[in-house]
């Protein structure tokens, strides 16, 4: 599974750094280092929607407050 987080300027201002840090921690805590790849990318073209995150090319819009629920529903449930 590959998770990509936009780190472009708009998403950076909306909290992408906190989201990356949270995802890194969740991946490590759940021992998923060998199953989940976390990467950064620049603009995904959906700046108005919040921090853009893809999971295997499916687009999601996150905020630092929604990372835990996103991880549970879209990562843990699928690995």
GIHU-V402192 format. One record per helix or strand. SS is the DSSP state (H for helix, E for strand). FROM is the first residue (numbers start at 1). TO is the last residue. If there is no record, write none. Layout:
# GIHU-V402192
ss	from	to
SS	FROM	TO
SS	FROM	TO
This chain:
# GIHU-V402192
ss	from	to
E	2	6
H	9	13
H	16	29
E	37	41
H	47	49
E	51	55
E	58	62
H	64	74
H	76	78
